[in-house]
Amino acid sequence: MSAPRIDETTRGVYVISPTPFGEDGSLDLQSVDTLVDFYVEKGATGFTILGILGEATKLTPAESTQFLERYLSRLSGTKPVIVGASNPGTDNLVRFARDAMDKGAAGVMVAPIPGLKTDDQVYGYFETVLSRLEGIPVCYQDYPQTTGVSTSVAVLHRLIDDFPNLVMLKHEESPGLTKITKLRERSDAGKGRRVSILVGNGGLHLPQELRRGVDGAMTGFAYPEMLVGVCERFEAGDNEEAEDLFDLYLPILRHEQQLGFGFAVRKEILRRRGAIATAHVRHPGPKLAARDLQELDELMGRLDAKLLDTKLKG
């Protein structure tokens, strides 16, 4: 059984999932099961796997397939899974994307390859990719802080107009609130197709992004129940309560969002919360020192204390 495919109306919280490893660096399939169960219990709408947080570039093709199959098997079609398919080679990208869809994925996520400098180069790359992925729902990963590729609003408008299988934008450009406004103003005025916009960066600017018209979050913050709670409250019109909930988690969210280093922090929090067995990050990657772990003790302790003193949970 497969979950419904993503489309332009997709909303909610799609958790970006890490890939669990044992202390020896081997793929930890048992922790895949506990991680999936953890996210489901916290209210995730769907999942995105084999992205940057998933250390996809450090996996062998066989490991990627094994991880994908285990994730989909654990969910048994109950929730949608978007699969990261980015690859320097377009033939490999297309092959893996088709295989993922055949196995039950709800769509694929693709980022621009490094080295694209002009609007015409970005458009030309995705013109080829989206044409070859015809019939497969695609999420465009716009994360220039990592890819080094800036995607203009004009290029996104062209791609949205020309390729109906481009149904979602994962928006992570920072600062990027103006880009959201420009995309929404165009579709709201009936001048172009509206696509789903889910935002990343840990949810660091989620309240402002929701006010600008995004449809939810696609990120890996280790307290996904906060993201779910904020999105649900905004959907219900309880904007101020949503902001209050967000504020409770902001110190630890900010700490987790440190570029590079925060990746290890996120895995360690998930380990402490029982989602995965170890916080191992494959080399090259950050490792937490004793003082880092102590800081995390302090931050998590302060959050727990604040949550005890409030009716706001997640």
Backbone bond lengths (Angstrom), bond angles and torsions (degrees), N, CA, C in turn:
res aa  C-N    CA-C-N  psi(-1)  N-CA   C-N-CA  omega(-1)  CA-C   N-CA-C  phi
1 M - - - 1.458 - - 1.524 109.66 -
2 S 1.342 116.09 135.82 1.454 121.04 179.52 1.520 110.19 -114.32
3 A 1.328 116.25 143.19 1.458 121.27 175.25 1.528 109.06 -71.89
4 P 1.340 118.23 159.52 1.464 120.38 177.36 1.525 111.47 -57.95
5 R 1.312 116.35 150.35 1.457 121.31 178.09 1.528 110.48 -74.90
6 I 1.313 115.63 153.94 1.459 119.39 173.83 1.526 109.85 -70.21
7 D 1.326 115.62 153.86 1.460 120.79 175.62 1.523 109.32 -151.79
8 E 1.326 116.70 -168.50 1.467 121.15 -176.22 1.521 113.22 -65.14
9 T 1.314 117.76 -17.66 1.470 120.97 -177.12 1.527 112.81 -97.45
10 T 1.325 118.22 2.67 1.454 121.44 -175.92 1.527 111.35 -61.33
11 R 1.328 116.30 132.41 1.458 122.69 -178.33 1.522 109.69 -136.03
12 G 1.343 115.85 167.18 1.455 120.25 172.18 1.510 113.08 111.14
13 V 1.325 115.47 -155.94 1.465 122.54 -177.21 1.527 108.95 -116.45
14 Y 1.314 114.85 112.37 1.464 122.41 174.95 1.526 107.27 -102.50
15 V 1.302 115.97 107.54 1.461 120.87 -175.25 1.523 110.14 -75.04
16 I 1.336 115.37 127.25 1.459 119.85 171.13 1.534 107.26 -77.55
17 S 1.300 116.17 118.72 1.462 121.03 -172.65 1.518 112.19 -95.79
18 P 1.326 117.31 136.31 1.462 119.37 168.26 1.523 110.49 -74.11
19 T 1.307 115.32 169.23 1.455 121.54 171.70 1.526 107.96 -104.01
20 P 1.329 118.88 119.38 1.472 120.08 -178.43 1.528 112.16 -77.29
21 F 1.328 114.25 139.63 1.458 120.87 176.44 1.523 109.66 -126.80
22 G 1.327 115.82 155.21 1.445 120.44 169.47 1.519 109.94 -76.81
23 E 1.327 117.00 172.21 1.461 120.27 -179.88 1.531 111.83 -62.49
24 D 1.325 117.11 -22.44 1.460 120.55 178.11 1.531 112.13 -87.49
25 G 1.338 116.38 2.06 1.457 120.11 178.72 1.508 114.98 89.93
26 S 1.325 117.78 -1.66 1.460 120.61 179.87 1.530 110.49 -77.42
27 L 1.318 116.03 155.04 1.454 121.61 178.57 1.529 109.81 -63.77
28 D 1.340 116.36 128.55 1.467 121.62 -177.16 1.531 108.64 -104.04
29 L 1.309 116.09 92.40 1.466 120.45 -175.96 1.522 112.38 -71.88
30 Q 1.322 117.83 -30.27 1.461 119.88 177.22 1.522 110.34 -62.98
31 S 1.325 116.57 -38.36 1.468 119.72 177.99 1.528 112.28 -71.95
32 V 1.323 117.32 -21.78 1.467 118.69 172.48 1.523 109.08 -59.65
33 D 1.326 115.93 -44.01 1.469 120.25 -179.18 1.530 111.30 -63.51
34 T 1.330 117.47 -46.83 1.467 119.40 -178.48 1.518 111.19 -68.47
35 L 1.324 117.22 -32.73 1.464 120.68 178.46 1.525 110.72 -67.19
36 V 1.317 116.43 -45.90 1.469 120.06 177.44 1.528 110.39 -59.58
37 D 1.317 116.82 -45.94 1.464 120.55 -179.52 1.527 111.11 -61.63
38 F 1.322 116.92 -39.60 1.460 122.28 178.16 1.530 110.71 -60.15
39 Y 1.318 116.43 -48.93 1.464 120.19 -178.66 1.525 111.84 -65.12
40 V 1.311 116.98 -39.59 1.465 120.27 177.96 1.528 109.96 -63.00
41 E 1.330 116.53 -43.73 1.463 120.51 -179.40 1.525 111.81 -64.03
42 K 1.334 117.12 -28.88 1.464 121.32 179.97 1.522 113.07 -85.56
43 G 1.324 116.89 -0.94 1.459 120.13 171.65 1.508 116.91 95.88
44 A 1.331 118.39 16.24 1.458 120.73 -179.20 1.526 111.07 -59.22
45 T 1.332 115.77 138.64 1.461 121.61 176.41 1.517 110.88 -74.66
46 G 1.333 114.77 -40.66 1.460 121.04 -177.85 1.513 109.46 -161.17
47 F 1.333 115.90 -169.86 1.457 121.33 -171.80 1.519 110.41 -140.32
48 T 1.323 115.22 151.64 1.459 121.37 169.85 1.519 107.50 -128.44
49 I 1.316 116.56 125.08 1.462 120.89 -175.98 1.529 109.94 -122.04
50 L 1.337 114.70 162.71 1.454 123.03 176.96 1.526 112.59 61.42
51 G 1.330 115.02 37.96 1.452 121.06 171.56 1.512 110.39 -99.79
52 I 1.328 116.18 -157.50 1.460 120.83 -179.54 1.529 110.39 -63.29
53 L 1.332 117.02 -45.89 1.461 120.60 178.04 1.523 111.08 -62.93
54 G 1.313 117.11 -29.04 1.457 121.75 179.27 1.515 113.96 -78.39
55 E 1.354 117.19 3.56 1.464 121.89 179.68 1.526 111.27 52.40
56 A 1.328 115.14 40.26 1.462 120.19 -173.45 1.522 112.55 -58.42
57 T 1.336 117.02 -34.91 1.466 119.04 -177.75 1.522 112.52 -72.38
58 K 1.339 117.51 -11.94 1.469 121.10 179.47 1.533 112.18 -97.41
59 L 1.327 116.53 0.09 1.460 120.67 -179.44 1.523 110.41 -97.13
60 T 1.328 116.12 146.88 1.458 119.51 170.21 1.530 108.34 -75.34
61 P 1.333 118.91 159.51 1.464 120.02 176.05 1.530 112.19 -55.22
62 A 1.324 116.83 -37.93 1.467 119.71 179.43 1.527 110.84 -65.95
63 E 1.341 117.34 -40.38 1.457 120.58 178.62 1.521 111.27 -65.88
64 S 1.318 117.19 -39.93 1.467 120.69 178.25 1.512 110.65 -59.44
65 T 1.323 116.57 -44.60 1.464 120.84 179.50 1.520 110.83 -66.81
66 Q 1.316 116.66 -41.37 1.466 120.85 179.89 1.530 111.02 -62.59
67 F 1.327 116.01 -44.49 1.459 121.12 179.16 1.532 110.76 -64.30
68 L 1.319 116.81 -45.42 1.459 122.27 178.31 1.523 110.88 -57.58
69 E 1.312 116.50 -47.57 1.465 120.48 -177.79 1.529 110.91 -64.50
70 R 1.321 117.22 -40.03 1.470 119.87 -179.47 1.521 110.87 -66.76
71 Y 1.325 116.65 -41.60 1.466 121.14 179.59 1.536 110.73 -61.68
72 L 1.322 115.53 -49.36 1.463 119.68 -179.05 1.527 110.90 -64.99
73 S 1.320 116.66 -37.34 1.458 120.41 179.52 1.521 110.93 -63.60
74 R 1.318 116.97 -41.66 1.467 120.11 -178.20 1.523 110.98 -64.52
75 L 1.321 116.60 -35.74 1.467 120.30 -178.54 1.523 112.96 -82.74
76 S 1.320 116.78 -25.55 1.469 122.44 177.95 1.527 112.66 51.04
77 G 1.338 116.45 38.59 1.449 120.30 176.10 1.506 115.40 78.48
78 T 1.341 118.28 7.65 1.464 120.49 -176.57 1.525 112.62 -77.84
79 K 1.340 117.32 -25.13 1.458 121.24 179.04 1.522 109.49 -142.28
80 P 1.338 116.69 150.07 1.467 119.67 -176.67 1.523 112.82 -74.81
81 V 1.332 115.38 146.74 1.456 122.63 177.93 1.531 108.85 -127.28
82 I 1.333 115.55 122.31 1.458 122.18 172.56 1.517 107.43 -94.21
83 V 1.324 116.34 135.67 1.464 120.87 -174.65 1.524 110.03 -113.10
84 G 1.327 116.21 126.37 1.454 120.40 174.45 1.510 110.52 -66.68
85 A 1.330 115.73 124.44 1.466 119.91 -176.64 1.522 112.29 -120.19
86 S 1.324 117.99 5.22 1.464 120.76 -177.36 1.515 110.69 -55.52
87 N 1.343 115.01 139.57 1.459 119.82 -177.82 1.530 107.88 -161.09
88 P 1.331 118.13 141.05 1.467 119.16 177.95 1.522 112.96 -59.73
89 G 1.320 116.51 -28.08 1.461 120.96 179.33 1.522 111.02 -100.98
90 T 1.309 117.39 122.30 1.467 120.77 -176.18 1.526 111.92 -65.20
91 D 1.333 117.49 -37.06 1.468 119.62 177.85 1.532 110.55 -59.93
92 N 1.330 116.28 -43.14 1.470 120.02 178.88 1.521 110.93 -66.24
93 L 1.320 117.05 -40.15 1.460 121.74 178.20 1.524 110.73 -58.57
94 V 1.315 115.93 -49.98 1.464 120.83 -177.05 1.524 110.81 -65.17
95 R 1.308 116.07 -42.23 1.466 120.18 -179.59 1.533 110.85 -61.58
96 F 1.327 116.03 -46.66 1.459 119.63 -178.55 1.523 110.79 -67.91
97 A 1.328 117.83 -39.18 1.462 121.24 179.37 1.526 111.07 -61.31
98 R 1.298 116.76 -44.72 1.472 120.25 179.47 1.521 111.35 -64.86
99 D 1.328 115.64 -39.75 1.462 119.56 178.78 1.523 110.58 -64.53
100 A 1.341 116.45 -42.16 1.465 120.35 179.18 1.524 110.98 -62.04
101 M 1.317 117.12 -41.78 1.462 119.85 179.20 1.524 110.81 -66.76
102 D 1.319 117.21 -38.80 1.463 120.57 177.83 1.534 111.40 -62.10
103 K 1.330 116.39 -30.58 1.459 121.03 -178.70 1.528 112.78 -83.77
104 G 1.346 117.41 -9.90 1.459 119.70 176.03 1.506 116.55 120.34
105 A 1.334 118.46 10.70 1.460 120.47 177.42 1.525 110.82 -65.43
106 A 1.337 115.53 155.40 1.468 121.41 -179.84 1.522 112.31 -92.37
107 G 1.308 116.61 -9.98 1.456 122.13 -178.54 1.514 108.57 166.48
108 V 1.332 115.87 175.89 1.460 120.20 179.10 1.521 109.72 -126.92
109 M 1.322 115.60 153.69 1.461 121.74 176.55 1.520 109.04 -112.74
110 V 1.345 116.04 134.02 1.456 121.25 -177.75 1.520 109.05 -132.72
111 A 1.336 116.28 131.87 1.458 122.55 175.05 1.523 109.04 -105.74
112 P 1.319 117.87 153.33 1.465 119.63 174.72 1.524 110.98 -65.46
113 I 1.323 116.07 146.31 1.460 119.36 177.94 1.531 109.75 -74.12
114 P 1.320 117.54 147.83 1.473 119.94 177.68 1.530 111.05 -58.83
115 G 1.326 114.70 150.09 1.464 119.80 176.39 1.508 115.13 102.19
116 L 1.331 117.46 -10.31 1.462 120.15 177.63 1.529 108.18 -77.26
117 K 1.318 117.14 122.95 1.463 120.64 -172.63 1.522 114.62 -111.69
118 T 1.310 117.77 -31.25 1.464 120.82 -174.36 1.532 110.90 -113.01
119 D 1.321 115.51 163.67 1.462 119.94 176.52 1.523 111.39 -58.09
120 D 1.326 116.57 -41.10 1.464 119.96 -178.81 1.525 110.98 -65.34
121 Q 1.328 117.58 -36.53 1.460 120.08 178.31 1.523 111.53 -67.56
122 V 1.332 117.24 -42.38 1.460 120.69 178.61 1.524 109.99 -63.88
123 Y 1.330 115.75 -46.96 1.461 118.93 179.77 1.534 110.46 -61.82
124 G 1.333 116.70 -44.54 1.460 120.13 -177.73 1.511 112.60 -60.94
125 Y 1.334 116.27 -39.69 1.465 119.12 178.73 1.521 110.37 -63.53
126 F 1.323 116.86 -49.78 1.465 119.01 -177.10 1.523 112.62 -74.09
127 E 1.293 117.97 -23.82 1.462 120.01 173.60 1.519 110.12 -59.31
128 T 1.327 116.12 -44.09 1.463 120.38 178.60 1.525 111.39 -68.84
129 V 1.333 116.48 -47.89 1.465 120.47 -176.92 1.522 111.26 -62.46
130 L 1.319 117.24 -49.92 1.464 120.30 -176.92 1.523 111.71 -67.02
131 S 1.309 117.98 -33.69 1.466 120.49 176.45 1.521 110.89 -64.31
132 R 1.322 116.34 -41.11 1.460 120.20 -178.68 1.532 112.17 -77.13
133 L 1.346 117.04 -16.74 1.461 121.15 176.29 1.538 111.06 -101.83
134 E 1.299 116.97 24.96 1.469 121.06 -178.96 1.535 110.10 -53.36
135 G 1.335 115.21 131.85 1.458 121.05 -179.35 1.513 113.85 89.46
136 I 1.342 117.54 -7.05 1.466 121.81 178.93 1.526 108.59 -107.21
137 P 1.336 119.11 125.04 1.467 120.56 178.63 1.529 110.59 -66.69
138 V 1.334 115.45 130.46 1.463 120.78 -174.93 1.527 110.20 -120.24
139 C 1.322 114.67 135.59 1.464 123.10 170.34 1.526 107.93 -103.51
140 Y 1.330 117.33 124.30 1.455 123.15 179.20 1.523 108.25 -85.77
141 Q 1.338 117.66 118.82 1.461 121.65 179.86 1.521 109.21 -90.40
142 D 1.316 115.74 109.11 1.461 122.40 -177.59 1.525 108.72 -104.47
143 Y 1.338 116.28 89.53 1.462 122.12 -173.75 1.531 109.07 -135.16
144 P 1.324 117.17 70.50 1.472 119.68 -174.23 1.517 114.23 -63.49
145 Q 1.346 117.71 -22.89 1.460 119.48 179.09 1.531 111.24 -60.71
146 T 1.334 116.69 -26.97 1.461 121.34 -179.78 1.525 112.36 -104.76
147 T 1.320 117.73 -43.96 1.467 120.61 -176.39 1.523 112.76 -78.51
148 G 1.334 116.36 -24.61 1.455 119.88 -174.35 1.518 113.76 77.38
149 V 1.321 117.10 8.02 1.467 121.93 -178.03 1.518 109.44 -112.00
150 S 1.323 116.29 122.38 1.465 121.53 175.65 1.522 109.16 -93.40
151 T 1.323 115.64 129.26 1.461 121.30 -179.98 1.522 108.70 -109.97
152 S 1.306 117.39 117.00 1.458 121.19 -177.27 1.522 111.37 -75.51
153 V 1.315 115.47 159.15 1.458 120.63 174.86 1.519 110.31 -60.63
154 A 1.315 116.81 -37.57 1.469 120.73 -179.21 1.529 111.16 -61.66
155 V 1.326 117.24 -41.74 1.471 120.20 178.70 1.527 110.62 -66.41
156 L 1.326 117.31 -42.39 1.457 119.72 177.45 1.523 111.21 -60.83
157 H 1.328 117.55 -41.97 1.475 120.23 177.01 1.527 110.56 -58.58
158 R 1.322 117.55 -45.15 1.467 121.09 -179.69 1.515 111.10 -61.79
159 L 1.325 116.80 -45.88 1.462 120.62 -178.50 1.527 111.30 -65.68
160 I 1.328 116.44 -42.21 1.469 120.50 178.35 1.518 110.61 -61.83
161 D 1.319 117.02 -40.53 1.464 121.10 -179.68 1.523 111.82 -68.62
162 D 1.324 116.97 -36.12 1.465 120.80 -170.10 1.527 114.43 -92.67
163 F 1.357 117.14 -19.34 1.471 119.36 -173.10 1.532 110.65 -132.99
164 P 1.333 116.78 101.38 1.470 119.97 -178.22 1.523 113.63 -65.00
165 N 1.339 118.39 -17.56 1.472 119.40 178.53 1.529 112.36 -80.76
166 L 1.340 118.17 -6.09 1.467 120.69 170.67 1.529 106.78 -83.79
167 V 1.317 116.50 100.77 1.464 120.76 -170.71 1.526 113.47 -112.25
168 M 1.339 117.05 -10.62 1.461 119.19 -173.44 1.524 110.49 -148.41
169 L 1.322 114.67 145.67 1.457 122.01 171.76 1.516 108.75 -116.35
170 K 1.350 116.15 124.79 1.455 119.28 168.26 1.522 106.56 -92.28
171 H 1.323 115.49 105.43 1.458 121.90 -171.01 1.518 110.45 -94.30
172 E 1.349 115.71 115.97 1.458 120.06 179.17 1.526 113.00 -133.60
173 E 1.312 117.29 4.86 1.462 118.26 177.20 1.527 109.64 -62.19
174 S 1.332 115.82 138.61 1.465 119.52 -178.65 1.529 109.49 -141.12
175 P 1.351 116.70 122.25 1.463 127.22 -0.53 1.526 111.09 -72.36
176 G 1.321 115.66 147.12 1.460 118.26 -174.38 1.515 115.15 -148.32
177 L 1.333 117.84 9.52 1.462 119.63 -177.71 1.527 111.70 -62.73
178 T 1.326 116.92 -35.90 1.468 119.96 -179.67 1.521 111.11 -65.17
179 K 1.326 117.29 -34.48 1.464 120.33 177.97 1.526 110.27 -62.30
180 I 1.325 117.15 -42.48 1.466 120.64 177.23 1.518 110.43 -58.57
181 T 1.326 116.49 -47.44 1.463 120.81 -178.68 1.530 111.23 -59.83
182 K 1.317 117.14 -44.24 1.467 120.21 -178.70 1.527 111.81 -65.03
183 L 1.328 116.79 -39.80 1.466 119.47 177.86 1.517 111.34 -64.90
184 R 1.323 116.57 -42.97 1.457 120.12 -178.13 1.534 111.87 -72.24
185 E 1.309 118.09 -37.65 1.468 120.23 179.02 1.520 110.67 -60.19
186 R 1.310 117.58 -39.52 1.466 120.70 -178.93 1.523 111.71 -66.70
187 S 1.330 116.35 -48.86 1.467 118.34 -178.43 1.527 110.90 -70.79
188 D 1.325 118.00 -36.27 1.465 120.56 178.66 1.524 111.22 -63.44
189 A 1.327 116.41 -29.36 1.466 120.74 179.25 1.526 111.81 -85.14
190 G 1.328 116.81 2.02 1.457 120.57 178.96 1.513 114.19 75.91
191 K 1.322 117.35 19.74 1.460 121.18 -177.27 1.527 112.81 -96.44
192 G 1.303 116.75 -0.17 1.454 120.35 179.26 1.513 110.40 -171.74
193 R 1.318 115.81 165.78 1.458 121.73 -178.73 1.525 110.54 -70.03
194 R 1.314 116.47 139.08 1.455 121.06 175.33 1.515 109.16 -85.67
195 V 1.338 116.98 130.88 1.454 121.20 175.16 1.522 108.89 -115.19
196 S 1.316 115.39 160.71 1.453 120.80 174.68 1.531 109.17 -69.05
197 I 1.331 115.98 138.00 1.459 120.98 174.01 1.523 108.33 -123.62
198 L 1.316 115.89 116.80 1.461 122.27 173.52 1.522 107.59 -114.60
199 V 1.324 117.45 143.54 1.457 120.86 -170.80 1.524 111.60 -112.98
200 G 1.336 114.85 152.90 1.457 121.32 -177.50 1.515 112.71 -114.85
201 N 1.339 115.74 -132.56 1.469 122.39 -177.81 1.521 112.05 55.10
202 G 1.331 116.42 36.30 1.454 120.59 178.48 1.514 114.39 72.67
203 G 1.346 117.03 -2.66 1.456 120.73 -173.51 1.518 111.68 85.80
204 L 1.344 117.14 19.18 1.460 121.68 -172.62 1.522 113.06 -58.86
205 H 1.321 117.07 -30.29 1.469 120.97 -179.14 1.533 111.33 -119.16
206 L 1.323 116.64 24.98 1.463 120.94 -170.93 1.533 114.15 -55.22
207 P 1.329 121.09 -46.41 1.468 118.78 -179.22 1.528 112.89 -59.20
208 Q 1.330 116.76 -42.84 1.456 119.48 179.55 1.525 111.22 -67.30
209 E 1.326 116.04 -38.04 1.463 119.75 -179.94 1.521 111.00 -67.35
210 L 1.326 117.58 -39.24 1.466 120.22 176.68 1.523 110.88 -63.83
211 R 1.307 117.06 -38.31 1.466 120.26 178.18 1.528 111.32 -65.64
212 R 1.314 116.58 -24.31 1.467 120.99 -179.97 1.532 112.34 -89.81
213 G 1.338 116.93 -1.90 1.457 118.75 171.27 1.502 117.22 108.09
214 V 1.355 118.38 14.54 1.465 117.62 176.58 1.529 109.86 -74.99
215 D 1.321 115.03 167.10 1.462 120.99 -172.97 1.519 113.82 -101.38
216 G 1.336 116.36 -0.86 1.450 118.40 -179.59 1.514 110.75 150.48
217 A 1.323 115.73 -160.23 1.465 122.10 -175.14 1.514 110.88 -123.53
218 M 1.331 114.53 146.74 1.463 121.31 170.22 1.522 106.10 -134.09
219 T 1.303 115.36 91.61 1.455 120.02 -174.10 1.518 109.99 -157.31
220 G 1.338 115.74 174.01 1.454 119.00 -170.80 1.510 115.68 -113.15
221 F 1.327 118.52 21.01 1.459 120.73 179.38 1.525 109.95 -49.11
222 A 1.339 116.21 134.71 1.457 120.99 -171.51 1.521 114.14 -74.81
223 Y 1.335 117.12 -1.74 1.468 122.30 171.99 1.535 108.16 -118.09
224 P 1.333 117.74 69.71 1.463 120.52 -174.58 1.518 113.22 -61.35
225 E 1.339 117.56 -22.94 1.463 119.71 179.42 1.522 111.59 -62.71
226 M 1.344 117.25 -28.12 1.465 119.31 175.54 1.521 110.30 -66.90
227 L 1.329 117.21 -46.20 1.459 120.63 179.37 1.526 110.80 -59.32
228 V 1.328 115.12 -43.52 1.466 120.09 178.80 1.525 110.42 -62.52
229 G 1.325 116.66 -46.31 1.459 120.58 -178.63 1.514 112.60 -63.35
230 V 1.319 117.09 -41.21 1.469 120.54 179.23 1.527 110.42 -65.04
231 C 1.321 116.68 -46.57 1.472 119.79 -179.62 1.529 111.59 -63.49
232 E 1.321 117.15 -41.14 1.465 120.25 -179.88 1.522 111.20 -65.36
233 R 1.331 117.11 -39.85 1.463 120.02 179.69 1.530 111.43 -68.14
234 F 1.320 117.54 -39.72 1.464 119.52 175.62 1.522 110.47 -63.61
235 E 1.312 116.72 -41.33 1.465 120.80 179.31 1.524 110.77 -61.14
236 A 1.328 116.68 -34.69 1.467 121.56 -179.71 1.526 112.55 -84.85
237 G 1.332 117.57 -4.13 1.456 120.50 -179.68 1.519 114.27 88.49
238 D 1.339 117.42 5.86 1.469 121.37 179.41 1.533 109.76 -91.43
239 N 1.334 115.57 63.00 1.450 120.58 -171.83 1.526 113.23 -63.33
240 E 1.324 117.14 -41.55 1.456 119.97 -177.79 1.528 111.31 -67.75
241 E 1.323 116.97 -39.57 1.460 119.64 177.15 1.526 110.36 -66.25
242 A 1.328 116.22 -35.72 1.463 120.06 176.06 1.523 110.71 -61.80
243 E 1.330 116.30 -43.37 1.470 120.46 178.69 1.529 110.82 -64.06
244 D 1.328 117.12 -38.87 1.465 120.69 179.44 1.522 111.19 -63.37
245 L 1.338 115.57 -41.96 1.457 119.61 177.96 1.520 110.52 -63.52
246 F 1.308 116.81 -45.39 1.463 121.54 178.86 1.528 111.26 -57.52
247 D 1.321 116.21 -42.84 1.468 120.55 -176.84 1.527 112.41 -61.12
248 L 1.328 117.62 -32.14 1.464 120.74 -179.83 1.532 111.50 -60.81
249 Y 1.315 115.87 -36.00 1.461 121.42 -173.95 1.538 112.90 -95.30
250 L 1.319 117.51 -5.78 1.455 120.21 -171.00 1.529 113.94 -58.45
251 P 1.330 121.36 -42.25 1.473 118.38 -179.70 1.529 113.80 -59.33
252 I 1.322 116.31 -43.35 1.468 118.04 -178.51 1.528 110.63 -76.96
253 L 1.323 117.42 -30.75 1.463 121.07 175.02 1.526 110.04 -63.24
254 R 1.310 116.29 -46.18 1.465 121.21 178.91 1.529 110.95 -60.71
255 H 1.315 116.53 -42.47 1.467 121.22 179.95 1.528 110.58 -64.57
256 E 1.305 116.40 -41.71 1.461 121.29 -178.40 1.523 112.11 -69.62
257 Q 1.324 117.09 -22.81 1.452 121.53 -173.07 1.526 113.67 -86.91
258 Q 1.322 118.86 7.18 1.457 120.78 175.72 1.531 109.56 -62.99
259 L 1.318 115.70 128.56 1.459 120.81 -174.53 1.521 110.30 -61.22
260 G 1.312 116.82 127.21 1.460 121.88 179.06 1.518 112.05 82.75
261 F 1.324 116.98 -70.39 1.456 122.38 -177.60 1.527 111.88 -59.25
262 G 1.320 116.94 -39.05 1.459 121.08 -177.59 1.515 113.97 -62.06
263 F 1.310 115.85 -19.63 1.463 120.61 178.14 1.527 110.77 -62.12
264 A 1.345 116.06 -43.90 1.463 120.69 178.08 1.524 111.03 -69.21
265 V 1.337 116.45 -35.52 1.466 120.92 176.95 1.522 110.52 -60.56
266 R 1.304 115.53 -45.06 1.466 120.61 -178.41 1.525 111.36 -61.43
267 K 1.308 116.25 -45.07 1.465 119.39 179.31 1.524 111.45 -64.61
268 E 1.339 116.86 -37.52 1.466 120.08 179.81 1.524 110.38 -66.99
269 I 1.313 118.08 -39.33 1.470 119.95 177.39 1.528 109.63 -63.46
270 L 1.314 116.73 -44.29 1.468 119.77 178.99 1.526 110.95 -61.92
271 R 1.327 116.99 -36.79 1.466 119.55 176.34 1.528 110.13 -63.59
272 R 1.326 116.65 -46.00 1.456 120.14 -178.56 1.521 112.16 -65.33
273 R 1.306 116.64 -27.62 1.471 120.48 179.91 1.528 112.20 -87.09
274 G 1.325 117.09 2.47 1.458 121.39 174.69 1.509 115.28 85.94
275 A 1.343 117.22 9.85 1.460 120.00 -177.00 1.519 112.49 -79.91
276 I 1.330 117.24 -34.54 1.459 121.93 179.79 1.530 108.90 -135.66
277 A 1.323 116.21 158.88 1.468 120.29 -174.33 1.518 112.67 -80.23
278 T 1.332 116.90 -35.03 1.464 120.29 179.55 1.527 108.92 -136.48
279 A 1.337 114.75 161.71 1.464 120.97 178.42 1.523 111.21 -101.51
280 H 1.315 117.50 21.15 1.464 121.64 -173.89 1.532 111.52 -59.87
281 V 1.317 115.10 131.55 1.465 122.85 173.15 1.526 107.04 -113.00
282 R 1.305 116.81 128.71 1.460 119.12 -179.28 1.533 111.12 -65.76
283 H 1.317 115.06 146.46 1.458 120.96 178.65 1.531 110.04 -72.11
284 P 1.336 118.92 141.17 1.458 126.63 -4.02 1.529 110.72 -80.59
285 G 1.295 116.03 138.01 1.455 120.83 179.86 1.509 110.03 -172.36
286 P 1.320 117.03 163.86 1.463 120.45 -176.20 1.527 112.18 -74.95
287 K 1.322 115.29 152.26 1.465 122.06 173.32 1.524 107.90 -131.01
288 L 1.313 116.49 142.78 1.454 121.32 -177.04 1.521 110.96 -86.09
289 A 1.341 114.89 133.32 1.463 121.01 175.41 1.525 109.50 -87.30
290 A 1.330 116.34 174.13 1.468 120.87 -177.94 1.524 111.41 -57.91
291 R 1.329 117.38 -41.65 1.468 119.86 179.99 1.530 111.13 -67.29
292 D 1.315 117.34 -34.45 1.463 120.91 176.29 1.526 110.78 -62.43
293 L 1.318 115.96 -43.02 1.459 120.75 179.67 1.522 111.09 -66.70
294 Q 1.327 116.32 -35.81 1.460 119.70 177.28 1.535 110.96 -65.20
295 E 1.324 116.52 -42.37 1.464 119.98 177.37 1.519 110.88 -60.47
296 L 1.315 115.61 -38.33 1.460 119.44 179.13 1.528 110.88 -67.55
297 D 1.326 116.75 -38.31 1.471 120.09 173.13 1.528 110.42 -54.00
298 E 1.318 115.49 -46.72 1.467 121.09 -176.76 1.526 111.56 -65.65
299 L 1.310 116.28 -45.58 1.460 120.19 -178.56 1.528 111.83 -65.63
300 M 1.324 116.77 -45.52 1.462 120.15 179.75 1.522 111.02 -66.78
301 G 1.333 116.99 -36.35 1.461 120.42 177.18 1.516 111.93 -64.67
302 R 1.319 116.42 -42.53 1.473 119.85 178.46 1.529 110.80 -64.21
303 L 1.333 116.67 -40.66 1.457 119.41 178.51 1.530 110.81 -63.62
304 D 1.313 117.57 -45.59 1.464 120.73 179.12 1.529 111.09 -58.42
305 A 1.330 116.16 -40.98 1.457 119.93 -179.67 1.525 111.37 -66.13
306 K 1.315 116.46 -40.30 1.464 119.92 179.03 1.518 111.59 -66.61
307 L 1.322 116.22 -38.50 1.466 119.96 -179.91 1.533 111.16 -67.06
308 L 1.320 117.29 -31.48 1.468 120.40 176.60 1.527 111.94 -67.70
309 D 1.323 116.15 -27.08 1.456 121.12 -176.01 1.519 113.54 -93.59
310 T 1.332 118.52 6.29 1.455 119.73 -176.32 1.526 110.01 -135.40
311 K 1.308 115.26 156.83 1.456 120.28 175.22 1.542 110.11 -84.01
312 L 1.332 116.64 -11.93 1.453 120.57 179.75 1.519 108.89 -80.52
313 K 1.314 117.21 125.81 1.457 120.53 -179.50 1.513 111.24 -120.76
314 G 1.272 118.51 -65.10 1.455 121.97 -176.60 1.509 108.29 177.97
